[in-house]
Amino acid sequence: MSLDVFLAACALASGGIIKGATGAGAPIIAVPVMAMLFGVELAVVVFVLPSLLTNLWQGWQFRAHMLPRGFTLAYAGAGAVGAIIGSWFLATVAPEALLLSVAIVVLLYIGFRLTRPAWALSFPRARRVVWPVGIAAGVLQGATGVSAPISITFLNAMQPAREAFIATISVFFLAMSAVQVPALVMLGLMDWTRAGLGLVAVLPLLAFLPLGQALARWFSKQVFDRVILGLLTVIALRLIWQALAG
């Protein structure tokens, strides 16, 4: 096993731990690392199937706790529309620009988490903006593989219970992944080789999901947040250097 493959497997395993503990966050760890090692296009395409399957599993597991169905379906539908648009950007934008985009998206996420930790959004207000927010998050997901600066921040600002957050964000990610697969095939970005790599990438994610669920009972969310934010800062700076050097 090469060092790059080992590092990618570690990133996927770490993403599985984070997703098991919080219900989200796997792309924030796995996609930037894989983009750094193999390029943004391959990272985004390969991660689509792991995202589809893990969110299908978690969405079904927590389905009884989903936020109101109309809101959840609107959020997921908007994300799906945005993901189609973002997939077109992935196929047409230069790799260096995508690397910078991933880095900027990650840094925006870090900045928002640090500067607005207590920001809250009421449900009536969230319902009014769900479509534009969902589309914007979907565009980020399709183009960079990372929608967290918008998707997770928006939903987390509503301060739902952990189970409701996991159920709702899983449906959102599931909808985006479901439309990304045919969109990437039509754009010539997804083939059997990359689909096979995606199925292999599912294994470390699923293997470490239970560990994340177990750790969530022992460590506070603040500890996870600090570790993740520190790691993401290093990754984002590395992506910027790689983009500028290329």
Backbone as CSV, one residue per row, in Angstrom:
resi,resn,N_x,N_y,N_z,CA_x,CA_y,CA_z,C_x,C_y,C_z
1,MET,0.843,-1.194,0.000,0.000,0.000,0.000,0.883,1.251,0.000
2,SER,0.623,2.170,-0.932,1.417,3.394,-0.999,1.032,4.327,0.136
3,LEU,1.912,5.304,0.394,1.650,6.264,1.458,0.396,7.073,1.166
4,ASP,0.200,7.456,-0.094,-0.978,8.255,-0.443,-2.267,7.489,-0.171
5,VAL,-2.281,6.215,-0.537,-3.472,5.394,-0.288,-3.707,5.232,1.210
6,PHE,-2.632,5.028,1.961,-2.761,4.898,3.419,-3.325,6.177,4.033
7,LEU,-2.826,7.338,3.586,-3.319,8.608,4.117,-4.782,8.830,3.748
8,ALA,-5.152,8.440,2.525,-6.555,8.564,2.122,-7.443,7.669,2.978
9,ALA,-6.984,6.445,3.257,-7.753,5.536,4.103,-7.904,6.097,5.511
10,CYS,-6.839,6.705,6.025,-6.905,7.324,7.355,-7.895,8.484,7.364
11,ALA,-7.903,9.276,6.284,-8.843,10.391,6.196,-10.283,9.889,6.148
12,LEU,-10.520,8.822,5.392,-11.862,8.247,5.330,-12.283,7.674,6.676
13,ALA,-11.351,6.998,7.360,-11.650,6.461,8.687,-11.961,7.587,9.663
14,SER,-11.182,8.671,9.596,-11.436,9.823,10.460,-12.795,10.439,10.141
15,GLY,-13.130,10.501,8.852,-14.438,10.994,8.465,-15.554,10.123,9.006
16,GLY,-15.331,8.801,9.014,-16.323,7.896,9.579,-16.520,8.124,11.065
17,ILE,-15.436,8.377,11.778,-15.532,8.653,13.214,-16.332,9.930,13.460
18,ILE,-16.008,10.979,12.709,-16.709,12.247,12.883,-18.185,12.106,12.524
19,LYS,-18.470,11.399,11.442,-19.866,11.225,11.032,-20.628,10.392,12.060
20,GLY,-19.966,9.374,12.602,-20.624,8.572,13.621,-20.922,9.374,14.870
21,ALA,-20.034,10.291,15.212,-20.206,11.084,16.430,-21.204,12.218,16.254
22,THR,-21.206,12.843,15.075,-21.996,14.059,14.892,-23.073,13.950,13.826
23,GLY,-22.996,12.930,12.969,-23.954,12.788,11.880,-23.532,13.472,10.602
24,ALA,-22.431,14.199,10.634,-21.956,14.927,9.453,-20.465,15.163,9.610
25,GLY,-19.872,15.763,8.581,-18.469,16.153,8.690,-17.488,15.264,7.971
26,ALA,-17.919,14.098,7.476,-16.984,13.209,6.781,-16.345,13.877,5.558
27,PRO,-17.108,14.596,4.712,-16.456,15.233,3.550,-15.450,16.309,3.944
28,ILE,-15.714,16.992,5.053,-14.808,18.063,5.487,-13.419,17.512,5.782
29,ILE,-13.339,16.272,6.251,-12.050,15.648,6.507,-11.536,14.935,5.257
30,ALA,-12.367,14.072,4.691,-11.902,13.166,3.639,-11.634,13.870,2.311
31,VAL,-12.528,14.749,1.870,-12.383,15.342,0.545,-11.154,16.250,0.433
32,PRO,-10.904,17.161,1.395,-9.677,17.969,1.265,-8.396,17.136,1.263
33,VAL,-8.343,16.078,2.077,-7.150,15.234,2.102,-6.981,14.519,0.765
34,MET,-8.058,13.937,0.251,-7.966,13.249,-1.035,-7.694,14.225,-2.174
35,ALA,-8.235,15.449,-2.076,-7.950,16.458,-3.089,-6.472,16.824,-3.079
36,MET,-5.899,16.901,-1.898,-4.479,17.214,-1.757,-3.621,16.107,-2.362
37,LEU,-4.070,14.857,-2.223,-3.288,13.714,-2.694,-3.532,13.387,-4.167
38,PHE,-4.789,13.474,-4.612,-5.147,12.966,-5.940,-5.825,13.986,-6.852
39,GLY,-6.073,15.199,-6.356,-6.769,16.199,-7.147,-8.234,16.316,-6.768
40,VAL,-8.794,17.508,-6.979,-10.174,17.766,-6.552,-11.172,16.895,-7.304
41,GLU,-11.009,16.794,-8.620,-11.987,16.054,-9.423,-12.135,14.617,-8.945
42,LEU,-11.009,13.913,-8.794,-11.071,12.525,-8.361,-11.643,12.420,-6.952
43,ALA,-11.250,13.340,-6.065,-11.732,13.303,-4.686,-13.248,13.448,-4.632
44,VAL,-13.769,14.422,-5.364,-15.215,14.664,-5.344,-15.967,13.486,-5.938
45,VAL,-15.502,12.984,-7.078,-16.207,11.888,-7.760,-16.176,10.615,-6.921
46,VAL,-15.028,10.273,-6.379,-14.902,9.038,-5.599,-15.744,9.093,-4.334
47,PHE,-15.901,10.281,-3.746,-16.620,10.362,-2.469,-18.138,10.343,-2.628
48,VAL,-18.639,10.440,-3.854,-20.095,10.491,-4.039,-20.764,9.213,-3.545
49,LEU,-20.251,8.055,-3.926,-20.886,6.797,-3.510,-20.778,6.560,-2.005
50,PRO,-19.622,6.806,-1.366,-19.593,6.705,0.100,-20.613,7.624,0.768
51,SER,-20.763,8.829,0.242,-21.746,9.749,0.809,-23.157,9.213,0.642
52,LEU,-23.447,8.690,-0.542,-24.773,8.146,-0.814,-25.109,7.013,0.151
53,LEU,-24.203,6.067,0.311,-24.496,4.872,1.100,-24.508,5.145,2.598
54,THR,-23.564,5.942,3.093,-23.536,6.211,4.538,-24.716,7.070,4.971
55,ASN,-25.128,8.015,4.118,-26.280,8.841,4.483,-27.593,8.086,4.344
56,LEU,-27.648,7.151,3.409,-28.821,6.276,3.330,-28.962,5.480,4.612
57,TRP,-27.849,4.969,5.121,-27.878,4.170,6.347,-28.260,5.022,7.546
58,GLN,-27.618,6.194,7.711,-27.918,7.026,8.875,-29.304,7.651,8.774
59,GLY,-29.719,8.027,7.573,-31.052,8.580,7.413,-32.130,7.588,7.813
60,TRP,-31.938,6.316,7.428,-32.892,5.282,7.807,-32.839,5.012,9.313
61,GLN,-31.646,5.004,9.882,-31.475,4.729,11.300,-32.182,5.774,12.170
62,PHE,-32.162,7.050,11.754,-32.720,8.136,12.569,-33.981,8.728,11.947
63,ARG,-34.645,7.997,11.059,-35.765,8.536,10.291,-36.906,9.049,11.166
64,ALA,-37.092,8.484,12.349,-38.195,8.892,13.212,-37.979,10.281,13.813
65,HIS,-36.763,10.812,13.724,-36.440,12.089,14.379,-36.313,13.244,13.403
66,MET,-36.644,13.031,12.138,-36.462,14.047,11.097,-37.269,15.300,11.416
67,LEU,-36.723,16.480,11.063,-37.474,17.723,11.175,-38.710,17.651,10.278
68,PRO,-39.672,18.588,10.418,-40.899,18.509,9.609,-40.632,18.153,8.148
69,ARG,-41.436,17.216,7.643,-41.175,16.609,6.339,-41.093,17.642,5.206
70,GLY,-41.993,18.640,5.218,-41.982,19.635,4.152,-40.678,20.416,4.128
71,PHE,-40.190,20.799,5.299,-38.934,21.538,5.381,-37.772,20.661,4.911
72,THR,-37.733,19.421,5.380,-36.636,18.520,5.025,-36.609,18.248,3.531
73,LEU,-37.761,18.005,2.928,-37.811,17.723,1.496,-37.438,18.958,0.671
74,ALA,-37.858,20.141,1.128,-37.477,21.365,0.421,-35.968,21.572,0.486
75,TYR,-35.381,21.347,1.636,-33.940,21.500,1.810,-33.184,20.507,0.927
76,ALA,-33.638,19.262,0.939,-32.987,18.231,0.133,-33.159,18.507,-1.359
77,GLY,-34.349,18.921,-1.769,-34.584,19.215,-3.178,-33.733,20.372,-3.678
78,ALA,-33.610,21.409,-2.860,-32.771,22.545,-3.230,-31.309,22.122,-3.336
79,GLY,-30.869,21.295,-2.414,-29.495,20.797,-2.471,-29.239,19.986,-3.724
80,ALA,-30.221,19.197,-4.133,-30.069,18.388,-5.345,-29.928,19.272,-6.580
81,VAL,-30.731,20.331,-6.667,-30.624,21.266,-7.791,-29.242,21.912,-7.810
82,GLY,-28.789,22.365,-6.646,-27.472,22.982,-6.563,-26.353,22.030,-6.918
83,ALA,-26.487,20.757,-6.527,-25.439,19.772,-6.813,-25.267,19.542,-8.310
84,ILE,-26.362,19.592,-9.065,-26.267,19.453,-10.527,-25.484,20.622,-11.111
85,ILE,-25.788,21.829,-10.636,-25.058,23.013,-11.111,-23.587,22.911,-10.733
86,GLY,-23.317,22.505,-9.491,-21.936,22.389,-9.036,-21.152,21.336,-9.797
87,SER,-21.806,20.264,-10.207,-21.128,19.223,-10.984,-20.646,19.764,-12.321
88,TRP,-21.414,20.676,-12.902,-20.984,21.301,-14.156,-19.719,22.126,-13.924
89,PHE,-19.671,22.851,-12.803,-18.456,23.603,-12.471,-17.260,22.668,-12.320
90,LEU,-17.480,21.518,-11.696,-16.405,20.552,-11.501,-15.827,20.103,-12.835
91,ALA,-16.682,19.979,-13.838,-16.240,19.494,-15.150,-15.586,20.572,-15.999
92,THR,-15.791,21.839,-15.647,-15.351,22.910,-16.545,-14.307,23.849,-15.953
93,VAL,-14.167,23.865,-14.627,-13.257,24.827,-13.986,-11.868,24.212,-13.837
94,ALA,-10.835,25.024,-13.938,-9.448,24.561,-13.844,-9.160,23.939,-12.476
95,PRO,-8.325,22.884,-12.426,-8.031,22.205,-11.148,-7.478,23.142,-10.085
96,GLU,-6.602,24.091,-10.468,-6.031,25.013,-9.481,-7.119,25.868,-8.838
97,ALA,-8.088,26.285,-9.643,-9.188,27.086,-9.108,-10.030,26.266,-8.147
98,LEU,-10.223,24.982,-8.458,-10.995,24.125,-7.564,-10.262,23.884,-6.249
99,LEU,-8.935,23.704,-6.321,-8.159,23.547,-5.087,-8.320,24.771,-4.191
100,LEU,-8.194,25.944,-4.794,-8.382,27.176,-4.024,-9.810,27.272,-3.486
101,SER,-10.777,26.826,-4.286,-12.171,26.871,-3.844,-12.387,25.989,-2.623
102,VAL,-11.829,24.782,-2.649,-11.962,23.900,-1.498,-11.332,24.544,-0.273
103,ALA,-10.128,25.106,-0.436,-9.437,25.730,0.695,-10.238,26.901,1.257
104,ILE,-10.768,27.739,0.366,-11.544,28.897,0.808,-12.811,28.463,1.524
105,VAL,-13.477,27.441,0.978,-14.689,26.919,1.604,-14.378,26.419,3.020
106,VAL,-13.288,25.690,3.163,-12.913,25.165,4.474,-12.581,26.306,5.436
107,LEU,-11.824,27.309,4.960,-11.462,28.434,5.822,-12.697,29.252,6.224
108,LEU,-13.646,29.410,5.304,-14.892,30.094,5.655,-15.641,29.337,6.751
109,TYR,-15.652,28.034,6.626,-16.300,27.205,7.646,-15.628,27.396,9.000
110,ILE,-14.295,27.365,9.017,-13.549,27.547,10.266,-13.831,28.928,10.848
111,GLY,-13.767,29.957,9.987,-14.003,31.311,10.460,-15.381,31.501,11.052
112,PHE,-16.387,30.935,10.389,-17.746,31.072,10.914,-17.894,30.367,12.254
113,ARG,-17.310,29.172,12.364,-17.419,28.425,13.611,-16.739,29.156,14.771
114,LEU,-15.636,29.841,14.464,-14.894,30.542,15.522,-15.539,31.867,15.911
115,THR,-16.101,32.568,14.928,-16.617,33.910,15.206,-18.083,33.940,15.602
116,ARG,-18.829,32.914,15.198,-20.273,32.914,15.514,-20.694,31.593,16.143
117,PRO,-20.068,31.175,17.238,-20.389,29.853,17.811,-21.797,29.751,18.372
118,ALA,-22.384,30.881,18.769,-23.700,30.825,19.419,-24.822,31.327,18.513
119,TRP,-24.528,31.540,17.216,-25.549,32.066,16.329,-26.705,31.083,16.200
120,ALA,-27.935,31.588,16.292,-29.112,30.722,16.238,-30.091,31.248,15.191
121,LEU,-30.858,30.340,14.603,-31.809,30.670,13.547,-33.156,30.059,13.901
122,SER,-34.197,30.892,13.926,-35.527,30.387,14.251,-36.072,29.547,13.108
123,PHE,-36.981,28.627,13.418,-37.534,27.761,12.377,-38.326,28.539,11.327
124,PRO,-39.168,29.515,11.703,-39.876,30.276,10.661,-38.928,30.992,9.701
125,ARG,-37.856,31.563,10.228,-36.893,32.238,9.357,-36.148,31.224,8.477
126,ALA,-35.799,30.091,9.053,-35.113,29.050,8.284,-35.996,28.549,7.149
127,ARG,-37.271,28.423,7.396,-38.190,27.941,6.362,-38.290,28.922,5.201
128,ARG,-38.148,30.218,5.476,-38.242,31.225,4.420,-37.017,31.208,3.501
129,VAL,-35.876,30.810,4.024,-34.634,30.872,3.225,-34.126,29.487,2.837
130,VAL,-34.909,28.441,3.060,-34.409,27.081,2.876,-33.998,26.803,1.429
131,TRP,-34.737,27.346,0.453,-34.399,27.056,-0.943,-33.091,27.715,-1.386
132,PRO,-32.909,29.032,-1.196,-31.616,29.607,-1.614,-30.428,29.037,-0.845
133,VAL,-30.603,28.769,0.433,-29.504,28.185,1.214,-29.190,26.781,0.706
134,GLY,-30.218,25.986,0.465,-30.012,24.620,-0.017,-29.331,24.588,-1.375
135,ILE,-29.739,25.475,-2.290,-29.115,25.521,-3.616,-27.646,25.920,-3.498
136,ALA,-27.352,26.936,-2.687,-25.965,27.369,-2.517,-25.105,26.250,-1.945
137,ALA,-25.637,25.543,-0.968,-24.889,24.421,-0.389,-24.680,23.318,-1.416
138,GLY,-25.692,23.061,-2.238,-25.571,22.040,-3.271,-24.528,22.386,-4.315
139,VAL,-24.446,23.659,-4.688,-23.421,24.081,-5.648,-22.031,23.820,-5.082
140,LEU,-21.827,24.162,-3.814,-20.541,23.884,-3.165,-20.251,22.393,-3.166
141,GLN,-21.249,21.594,-2.855,-21.057,20.144,-2.809,-20.678,19.601,-4.186
142,GLY,-21.386,20.026,-5.203,-21.111,19.514,-6.539,-19.756,19.935,-7.069
143,ALA,-19.329,21.155,-6.749,-18.087,21.689,-7.302,-16.857,21.320,-6.498
144,THR,-17.013,21.222,-5.159,-15.845,21.012,-4.303,-15.946,19.780,-3.420
145,GLY,-17.145,19.180,-3.337,-17.330,18.022,-2.461,-17.534,18.383,-1.012
146,VAL,-17.589,19.667,-0.693,-17.712,20.122,0.699,-18.794,21.188,0.770
147,SER,-19.926,20.875,1.374,-21.009,21.846,1.516,-21.155,22.352,2.937
148,ALA,-20.343,21.836,3.860,-20.509,22.099,5.289,-20.570,23.578,5.670
149,PRO,-19.768,24.463,5.055,-19.846,25.866,5.470,-21.248,26.443,5.378
150,ILE,-22.065,25.913,4.482,-23.441,26.376,4.369,-24.406,25.360,4.967
151,SER,-24.332,24.111,4.515,-25.356,23.124,4.877,-25.381,22.821,6.367
152,ILE,-24.222,22.510,6.942,-24.177,22.152,8.361,-24.403,23.371,9.231
153,THR,-23.782,24.506,8.850,-23.941,25.729,9.645,-25.404,26.150,9.709
154,PHE,-26.086,26.097,8.560,-27.503,26.475,8.503,-28.348,25.600,9.412
155,LEU,-28.200,24.300,9.281,-29.027,23.392,10.070,-28.652,23.444,11.547
156,ASN,-27.353,23.515,11.831,-26.910,23.553,13.218,-27.382,24.825,13.915
157,ALA,-27.515,25.934,13.154,-27.965,27.196,13.735,-29.400,27.119,14.238
158,MET,-30.156,26.142,13.744,-31.519,25.947,14.227,-31.545,25.223,15.567
159,GLN,-30.386,24.707,15.970,-30.200,24.031,17.254,-31.177,22.860,17.462
160,PRO,-31.272,21.957,16.476,-32.119,20.774,16.670,-31.428,19.773,17.586
161,ALA,-32.192,18.810,18.067,-31.601,17.715,18.830,-30.658,16.926,17.925
162,ARG,-29.680,16.227,18.530,-28.682,15.498,17.747,-29.345,14.538,16.766
163,GLU,-30.364,13.813,17.214,-31.026,12.829,16.351,-31.735,13.505,15.188
164,ALA,-32.378,14.655,15.446,-33.066,15.376,14.370,-32.059,15.944,13.375
165,PHE,-30.939,16.427,13.885,-29.890,16.943,13.004,-29.378,15.837,12.090
166,ILE,-29.067,14.680,12.654,-28.528,13.576,11.857,-29.532,13.130,10.798
167,ALA,-30.794,12.979,11.182,-31.809,12.519,10.232,-31.970,13.499,9.076
168,THR,-32.041,14.787,9.389,-32.311,15.802,8.365,-31.112,16.022,7.455
169,ILE,-29.919,16.132,8.020,-28.738,16.363,7.188,-28.432,15.133,6.336
170,SER,-28.780,13.947,6.826,-28.572,12.732,6.041,-29.447,12.728,4.799
171,VAL,-30.709,13.151,4.942,-31.595,13.238,3.779,-31.070,14.270,2.782
172,PHE,-30.574,15.381,3.298,-30.010,16.427,2.439,-28.820,15.903,1.643
173,PHE,-27.859,15.277,2.323,-26.684,14.727,1.639,-27.070,13.595,0.688
174,LEU,-28.052,12.795,1.094,-28.501,11.689,0.261,-29.066,12.203,-1.062
175,ALA,-29.873,13.254,-1.009,-30.474,13.810,-2.225,-29.395,14.347,-3.164
176,MET,-28.412,15.048,-2.595,-27.342,15.583,-3.447,-26.538,14.467,-4.096
177,SER,-26.195,13.451,-3.325,-25.415,12.341,-3.876,-26.194,11.606,-4.959
178,ALA,-27.503,11.449,-4.750,-28.330,10.716,-5.708,-28.362,11.395,-7.074
179,VAL,-28.370,12.728,-7.096,-28.374,13.412,-8.402,-26.956,13.580,-8.947
180,GLN,-25.961,13.593,-8.052,-24.589,13.729,-8.529,-24.153,12.535,-9.369
181,VAL,-24.581,11.335,-8.994,-24.138,10.136,-9.710,-24.487,10.211,-11.194
182,PRO,-25.768,10.384,-11.572,-26.050,10.481,-13.018,-25.457,11.724,-13.657
183,ALA,-25.391,12.827,-12.909,-24.803,14.049,-13.485,-23.330,13.832,-13.818
184,LEU,-22.601,13.192,-12.926,-21.173,12.946,-13.161,-20.966,11.954,-14.296
185,VAL,-21.861,10.983,-14.415,-21.776,10.031,-15.545,-21.999,10.766,-16.856
186,MET,-23.012,11.617,-16.921,-23.320,12.346,-18.145,-22.194,13.307,-18.530
187,LEU,-21.507,13.850,-17.511,-20.409,14.778,-17.771,-19.096,14.062,-18.076
188,GLY,-19.112,12.736,-18.018,-17.915,11.955,-18.309,-16.919,11.889,-17.169
189,LEU,-17.336,12.242,-15.960,-16.430,12.251,-14.815,-16.496,10.962,-13.998
190,MET,-17.612,10.257,-14.081,-17.779,8.998,-13.347,-17.730,7.836,-14.322
191,ASP,-16.801,6.893,-14.076,-16.748,5.671,-14.873,-16.703,4.481,-13.916
192,TRP,-16.568,3.286,-14.473,-16.603,2.091,-13.623,-15.418,2.043,-12.658
193,THR,-14.265,2.533,-13.109,-13.088,2.525,-12.232,-13.309,3.423,-11.024
194,ARG,-13.792,4.625,-11.269,-14.024,5.552,-10.165,-15.176,5.096,-9.280
195,ALA,-16.185,4.479,-9.885,-17.267,3.923,-9.075,-16.743,2.815,-8.169
196,GLY,-15.845,1.977,-8.706,-15.244,0.927,-7.901,-14.423,1.498,-6.757
197,LEU,-13.662,2.550,-7.025,-12.898,3.207,-5.967,-13.830,3.768,-4.891
198,GLY,-14.973,4.303,-5.344,-15.939,4.821,-4.386,-16.485,3.740,-3.474
199,LEU,-16.762,2.568,-4.039,-17.270,1.459,-3.223,-16.212,0.975,-2.223
200,VAL,-14.946,0.968,-2.659,-13.870,0.608,-1.739,-13.757,1.648,-0.625
201,ALA,-13.940,2.920,-0.974,-13.825,3.997,0.011,-14.926,3.931,1.070
202,VAL,-16.035,3.259,0.745,-17.115,3.111,1.730,-16.648,2.310,2.944
203,LEU,-15.739,1.356,2.711,-15.387,0.406,3.771,-14.810,1.072,5.019
204,PRO,-13.766,1.934,4.915,-13.277,2.562,6.139,-14.295,3.495,6.786
205,LEU,-15.125,4.132,5.967,-16.162,4.988,6.546,-17.126,4.180,7.413
206,LEU,-17.665,3.107,6.852,-18.617,2.286,7.599,-17.962,1.586,8.781
207,ALA,-16.706,1.183,8.608,-16.016,0.466,9.688,-15.833,1.338,10.917
208,PHE,-15.650,2.654,10.706,-15.353,3.540,11.832,-16.552,4.360,12.303
209,LEU,-17.687,4.244,11.634,-18.903,4.907,12.113,-19.273,4.484,13.540
210,PRO,-19.280,3.173,13.851,-19.632,2.774,15.226,-18.673,3.326,16.272
211,LEU,-17.394,3.455,15.914,-16.432,4.026,16.860,-16.801,5.470,17.172
212,GLY,-17.181,6.226,16.152,-17.603,7.608,16.385,-18.832,7.683,17.260
213,GLN,-19.782,6.782,17.050,-20.980,6.772,17.889,-20.636,6.450,19.342
214,ALA,-19.673,5.548,19.531,-19.245,5.214,20.893,-18.500,6.376,21.547
215,LEU,-17.611,7.017,20.784,-16.841,8.135,21.340,-17.736,9.314,21.710
216,ALA,-18.839,9.472,20.977,-19.750,10.581,21.266,-20.299,10.501,22.676
217,ARG,-20.317,9.306,23.253,-20.818,9.148,24.616,-19.763,9.474,25.659
218,TRP,-18.500,9.593,25.240,-17.408,9.792,26.198,-16.769,11.167,26.098
219,PHE,-16.744,11.750,24.909,-16.081,13.033,24.721,-17.102,14.096,24.320
220,SER,-16.862,15.321,24.765,-17.785,16.403,24.453,-17.651,16.817,22.991
221,LYS,-18.702,17.437,22.491,-18.678,17.933,21.111,-17.602,19.007,20.949
222,GLN,-17.321,19.757,22.020,-16.305,20.810,21.939,-14.922,20.231,21.661
223,VAL,-14.612,19.070,22.246,-13.314,18.439,22.004,-13.187,18.052,20.538
224,PHE,-14.226,17.424,19.993,-14.216,17.072,18.575,-14.048,18.315,17.708
225,ASP,-14.791,19.379,18.039,-14.736,20.594,17.240,-13.322,21.163,17.183
226,ARG,-12.638,21.204,18.321,-11.303,21.792,18.356,-10.308,20.973,17.540
227,VAL,-10.401,19.671,17.649,-9.504,18.813,16.881,-9.761,18.977,15.386
228,ILE,-11.029,18.981,15.012,-11.392,19.104,13.598,-10.941,20.444,13.032
229,LEU,-11.211,21.517,13.763,-10.858,22.842,13.260,-9.342,22.997,13.090
230,GLY,-8.574,22.444,14.018,-7.124,22.495,13.894,-6.635,21.731,12.680
231,LEU,-7.179,20.540,12.488,-6.797,19.726,11.336,-7.193,20.399,10.027
232,LEU,-8.378,20.967,9.995,-8.851,21.617,8.778,-8.009,22.834,8.410
233,THR,-7.527,23.545,9.402,-6.676,24.697,9.133,-5.403,24.270,8.407
234,VAL,-4.790,23.208,8.880,-3.576,22.686,8.247,-3.874,22.239,6.821
235,ILE,-4.974,21.524,6.633,-5.337,21.020,5.307,-5.597,22.174,4.341
236,ALA,-6.339,23.188,4.793,-6.668,24.315,3.926,-5.411,25.060,3.487
237,LEU,-4.498,25.274,4.414,-3.245,25.953,4.056,-2.426,25.119,3.069
238,ARG,-2.441,23.804,3.268,-1.722,22.917,2.346,-2.342,22.969,0.947
239,LEU,-3.655,23.034,0.859,-4.340,23.122,-0.439,-4.019,24.434,-1.151
240,ILE,-3.959,25.516,-0.397,-3.620,26.805,-0.991,-2.209,26.769,-1.557
241,TRP,-1.290,26.225,-0.779,0.098,26.109,-1.263,0.168,25.260,-2.516
242,GLN,-0.570,24.147,-2.538,-0.548,23.252,-3.696,-1.117,23.941,-4.942
243,ALA,-2.211,24.693,-4.754,-2.840,25.384,-5.878,-1.908,26.454,-6.446
244,LEU,-1.286,27.223,-5.581,-0.408,28.298,-6.029,0.888,27.747,-6.634
245,ALA,1.371,26.644,-6.078,2.602,26.039,-6.611,2.371,25.436,-7.986
246,GLY,1.117,24.937,-8.209,0.812,24.315,-9.501,0.673,25.335,-10.603
